[in-house]
Amino acid sequence: MKAKREGTLTFDRGDVSLVVRRNCTVQNTSQLRQKLKDLFDSQRPGVLTTYGQDQPYGSLVRSAAPDVLKHLLSATTRATRKYALLMGQSRASMLGDNRSDQGSDLHSSITVTAMGRAAEVEESQGKGSLKLYLTNHPHLEDVVMSPTCALLKISVDKYSMVSRFQVF
């Protein structure tokens, strides 16, 4: 599949929808999956957005993509506001991008927002997820292995991808 056009292109992959905006070029589904996996597996922090007390909250987090287009992983301490908000209202989004913080790369960068519901990974299901998360972020092992830390799984309903940014 090749999609290159202005506007919005929406297509479904199983139970996950992807909205491509602004001249994103997608050669095929496997290329798209790899782009998303690379983006969310990177060492760069993303922004996890939660909602509670009648307003949104954004937090910088690290993520990993075990089954791209279906789930994302992140970790947080249970004593944080983000954990409390997610346990009260599971709707969340994760924003990631691949820019290098140089103004010249905005035209080749992509930004993806994953929207879905977050839940704590149950201990009985968590070994593989934990291993994947620590493979991507080994420097966080002491924090993630703490009994006060929760591994979170965001079940993604929809992705929105934007590229070829205009600089104003």
Secondary structure, DSSP 4 states (H G I P E B T S, - for coil): --B--SSEEEEEETTEEEEEESS--B--HHHHHHHHHHHHHSSS-EEEEEEETTEEEEEEE--EEEETTTEEEEEEETTSHHHHHHHH--EEEEEEE---S-GGGGGG-EEEEEEEEEEEPPGGGHHHHHHHHHHH-GGGHHHHTSTTEEEEEEEEEEEEEEESPPP-
